[in-house]
Amino acid sequence: MGLEINMIYIGFILIVIGLGFIASGIVGLIRFRNFYTKIHASGVIECCGIPFCLVGLSFLQSDFSSAFKLIIITIGILLLSPVSTHALARASVLYKIDKDGRIK
């Protein structure tokens, strides 16, 4: 009984941490004016916020297969998210997009 309660607490704490990263990324998307800093804010959401929430949800699962699937999805996000953000930023540099998000 004690281990189950600890798993629930750990799960909720990780979800709250993830929601904090998501909230800070949303504030960054609203406040930042530069296109490239907005890319950074969206990277914080997808690279820090979502994985924390998914790991927290995996702690709350009752069966191992659901938790394992959530962990595999988290690993995929952690591997592919920085690559996609970098590809977007590199493409915007190659197409000469200015700081306001317009093509020069």
C-alpha atoms as an extended CHARMM CRD file, in Angstrom:
* protein
*
       104  EXT
         1         1  MET       CA              0.0000000000        0.0000000000        0.0000000000  PROA      1               0.0000000000
         2         2  GLY       CA              2.8180000000        2.4280000000        0.7850000000  PROA      2               0.0000000000
         3         3  LEU       CA              4.5440000000        1.8860000000       -2.5700000000  PROA      3               0.0000000000
         4         4  GLU       CA              1.3380000000        2.5700000000       -4.5050000000  PROA      4               0.0000000000
         5         5  ILE       CA              0.7760000000        5.8560000000       -2.6900000000  PROA      5               0.0000000000
         6         6  ASN       CA              4.3910000000        6.9100000000       -3.3320000000  PROA      6               0.0000000000
         7         7  MET       CA              3.9700000000        6.1040000000       -7.0350000000  PROA      7               0.0000000000
         8         8  ILE       CA              0.8470000000        8.2800000000       -7.1520000000  PROA      8               0.0000000000
         9         9  TYR       CA              2.6570000000       11.1790000000       -5.4620000000  PROA      9               0.0000000000
        10        10  ILE       CA              5.6470000000       10.8660000000       -7.7960000000  PROA      10              0.0000000000
        11        11  GLY       CA              3.3060000000       10.7420000000      -10.7910000000  PROA      11              0.0000000000
        12        12  PHE       CA              1.4280000000       13.8660000000       -9.7660000000  PROA      12              0.0000000000
        13        13  ILE       CA              4.6530000000       15.7420000000       -8.9910000000  PROA      13              0.0000000000
        14        14  LEU       CA              6.0750000000       14.8960000000      -12.4250000000  PROA      14              0.0000000000
        15        15  ILE       CA              2.8420000000       15.9700000000      -14.1150000000  PROA      15              0.0000000000
        16        16  VAL       CA              2.8830000000       19.2940000000      -12.2520000000  PROA      16              0.0000000000
        17        17  ILE       CA              6.5340000000       19.8480000000      -13.2460000000  PROA      17              0.0000000000
        18        18  GLY       CA              5.6290000000       19.0940000000      -16.8600000000  PROA      18              0.0000000000
        19        19  LEU       CA              2.6770000000       21.4700000000      -16.7370000000  PROA      19              0.0000000000
        20        20  GLY       CA              5.0240000000       24.1340000000      -15.3730000000  PROA      20              0.0000000000
        21        21  PHE       CA              7.3220000000       23.6970000000      -18.3830000000  PROA      21              0.0000000000
        22        22  ILE       CA              4.3270000000       23.8080000000      -20.7210000000  PROA      22              0.0000000000
        23        23  ALA       CA              3.0170000000       26.9850000000      -19.0590000000  PROA      23              0.0000000000
        24        24  SER       CA              6.4220000000       28.6750000000      -19.2880000000  PROA      24              0.0000000000
        25        25  GLY       CA              6.6590000000       27.7060000000      -22.9580000000  PROA      25              0.0000000000
        26        26  ILE       CA              3.2170000000       29.1440000000      -23.6560000000  PROA      26              0.0000000000
        27        27  VAL       CA              4.1970000000       32.3820000000      -21.9200000000  PROA      27              0.0000000000
        28        28  GLY       CA              7.3500000000       32.4210000000      -24.0490000000  PROA      28              0.0000000000
        29        29  LEU       CA              5.3250000000       31.9370000000      -27.2270000000  PROA      29              0.0000000000
        30        30  ILE       CA              3.1230000000       34.8670000000      -26.2920000000  PROA      30              0.0000000000
        31        31  ARG       CA              5.8200000000       37.2370000000      -25.0410000000  PROA      31              0.0000000000
        32        32  PHE       CA              8.7280000000       36.5750000000      -27.3980000000  PROA      32              0.0000000000
        33        33  ARG       CA              8.6640000000       38.6450000000      -30.5660000000  PROA      33              0.0000000000
        34        34  ASN       CA             11.5340000000       37.0210000000      -32.4210000000  PROA      34              0.0000000000
        35        35  PHE       CA             10.8220000000       33.9800000000      -34.6180000000  PROA      35              0.0000000000
        36        36  TYR       CA             13.8700000000       32.1100000000      -33.3720000000  PROA      36              0.0000000000
        37        37  THR       CA             13.1190000000       32.6360000000      -29.6930000000  PROA      37              0.0000000000
        38        38  LYS       CA              9.5960000000       31.3660000000      -30.3490000000  PROA      38              0.0000000000
        39        39  ILE       CA             11.1740000000       28.2170000000      -31.7760000000  PROA      39              0.0000000000
        40        40  HSD       CA             13.0740000000       27.8950000000      -28.5000000000  PROA      40              0.0000000000
        41        41  ALA       CA              9.8710000000       28.3120000000      -26.4730000000  PROA      41              0.0000000000
        42        42  SER       CA              8.1180000000       25.6250000000      -28.4780000000  PROA      42              0.0000000000
        43        43  GLY       CA             11.1600000000       23.3890000000      -27.9990000000  PROA      43              0.0000000000
        44        44  VAL       CA             10.8420000000       23.7800000000      -24.2360000000  PROA      44              0.0000000000
        45        45  ILE       CA              7.2290000000       22.6410000000      -24.4280000000  PROA      45              0.0000000000
        46        46  GLU       CA              7.8970000000       19.5800000000      -26.5460000000  PROA      46              0.0000000000
        47        47  CYS       CA             11.2530000000       18.5740000000      -25.0800000000  PROA      47              0.0000000000
        48        48  CYS       CA             10.6640000000       19.2000000000      -21.3740000000  PROA      48              0.0000000000
        49        49  GLY       CA              6.9570000000       19.5900000000      -20.6620000000  PROA      49              0.0000000000
        50        50  ILE       CA              5.4230000000       16.7090000000      -22.5570000000  PROA      50              0.0000000000
        51        51  PRO       CA              7.9830000000       14.0620000000      -21.4940000000  PROA      51              0.0000000000
        52        52  PHE       CA              7.5810000000       14.9840000000      -17.8140000000  PROA      52              0.0000000000
        53        53  CYS       CA              3.8020000000       14.6550000000      -18.1470000000  PROA      53              0.0000000000
        54        54  LEU       CA              4.0790000000       11.3090000000      -19.9420000000  PROA      54              0.0000000000
        55        55  VAL       CA              6.4760000000        9.8690000000      -17.3610000000  PROA      55              0.0000000000
        56        56  GLY       CA              4.1480000000       11.1000000000      -14.6220000000  PROA      56              0.0000000000
        57        57  LEU       CA              1.2420000000        9.3920000000      -16.3520000000  PROA      57              0.0000000000
        58        58  SER       CA              3.2680000000        6.1930000000      -16.5950000000  PROA      58              0.0000000000
        59        59  PHE       CA              3.6850000000        6.2430000000      -12.8050000000  PROA      59              0.0000000000
        60        60  LEU       CA             -0.0940000000        6.4380000000      -12.4730000000  PROA      60              0.0000000000
        61        61  GLN       CA             -0.7930000000        3.4170000000      -14.7060000000  PROA      61              0.0000000000
        62        62  SER       CA             -1.8940000000        0.2170000000      -13.0490000000  PROA      62              0.0000000000
        63        63  ASP       CA             -0.5260000000       -2.2080000000      -15.6300000000  PROA      63              0.0000000000
        64        64  PHE       CA              2.9950000000       -2.4820000000      -16.9420000000  PROA      64              0.0000000000
        65        65  SER       CA              2.1330000000       -2.5090000000      -20.6530000000  PROA      65              0.0000000000
        66        66  SER       CA              0.5230000000        0.9510000000      -20.5790000000  PROA      66              0.0000000000
        67        67  ALA       CA              3.4150000000        2.3840000000      -18.5920000000  PROA      67              0.0000000000
        68        68  PHE       CA              5.8960000000        0.7940000000      -20.9930000000  PROA      68              0.0000000000
        69        69  LYS       CA              4.1050000000        2.3160000000      -23.9960000000  PROA      69              0.0000000000
        70        70  LEU       CA              4.1860000000        5.7620000000      -22.3980000000  PROA      70              0.0000000000
        71        71  ILE       CA              7.9140000000        5.4280000000      -21.6900000000  PROA      71              0.0000000000
        72        72  ILE       CA              8.5730000000        4.3690000000      -25.3010000000  PROA      72              0.0000000000
        73        73  ILE       CA              6.5960000000        7.3790000000      -26.5580000000  PROA      73              0.0000000000
        74        74  THR       CA              8.6010000000        9.6100000000      -24.1960000000  PROA      74              0.0000000000
        75        75  ILE       CA             11.8950000000        8.2690000000      -25.5240000000  PROA      75              0.0000000000
        76        76  GLY       CA             10.6860000000        8.8880000000      -29.0680000000  PROA      76              0.0000000000
        77        77  ILE       CA              9.7500000000       12.4640000000      -28.2370000000  PROA      77              0.0000000000
        78        78  LEU       CA             13.0860000000       13.0760000000      -26.5180000000  PROA      78              0.0000000000
        79        79  LEU       CA             14.9630000000       11.7660000000      -29.5550000000  PROA      79              0.0000000000
        80        80  LEU       CA             12.9120000000       13.3670000000      -32.3280000000  PROA      80              0.0000000000
        81        81  SER       CA             11.8740000000       16.7060000000      -30.8510000000  PROA      81              0.0000000000
        82        82  PRO       CA             15.3060000000       18.3930000000      -30.8940000000  PROA      82              0.0000000000
        83        83  VAL       CA             15.9120000000       17.0930000000      -34.4120000000  PROA      83              0.0000000000
        84        84  SER       CA             12.6660000000       18.5480000000      -35.7400000000  PROA      84              0.0000000000
        85        85  THR       CA             13.2360000000       21.8800000000      -33.9750000000  PROA      85              0.0000000000
        86        86  HSD       CA             16.7580000000       22.0810000000      -35.3920000000  PROA      86              0.0000000000
        87        87  ALA       CA             15.4970000000       21.2080000000      -38.8840000000  PROA      87              0.0000000000
        88        88  LEU       CA             12.8750000000       23.9530000000      -38.6680000000  PROA      88              0.0000000000
        89        89  ALA       CA             15.4300000000       26.5270000000      -37.5080000000  PROA      89              0.0000000000
        90        90  ARG       CA             17.9510000000       25.4770000000      -40.1640000000  PROA      90              0.0000000000
        91        91  ALA       CA             15.3390000000       25.6410000000      -42.9190000000  PROA      91              0.0000000000
        92        92  SER       CA             14.3150000000       29.1110000000      -41.7770000000  PROA      92              0.0000000000
        93        93  VAL       CA             17.9590000000       30.2320000000      -41.9490000000  PROA      93              0.0000000000
        94        94  LEU       CA             18.4040000000       28.7150000000      -45.4180000000  PROA      94              0.0000000000
        95        95  TYR       CA             15.2390000000       30.3960000000      -46.6970000000  PROA      95              0.0000000000
        96        96  LYS       CA             16.4280000000       33.6730000000      -45.1310000000  PROA      96              0.0000000000
        97        97  ILE       CA             13.4900000000       34.1820000000      -42.8150000000  PROA      97              0.0000000000
        98        98  ASP       CA             13.9440000000       37.3340000000      -40.7620000000  PROA      98              0.0000000000
        99        99  LYS       CA             13.2900000000       37.6890000000      -37.0580000000  PROA      99              0.0000000000
       100       100  ASP       CA              9.6310000000       38.5490000000      -37.6620000000  PROA      100             0.0000000000
       101       101  GLY       CA              9.0060000000       35.2940000000      -39.5320000000  PROA      101             0.0000000000
       102       102  ARG       CA              8.8480000000       36.7480000000      -43.0360000000  PROA      102             0.0000000000
       103       103  ILE       CA             10.8740000000       35.6540000000      -46.0540000000  PROA      103             0.0000000000
       104       104  LYS       CA             13.3770000000       38.3200000000      -47.0980000000  PROA      104             0.0000000000
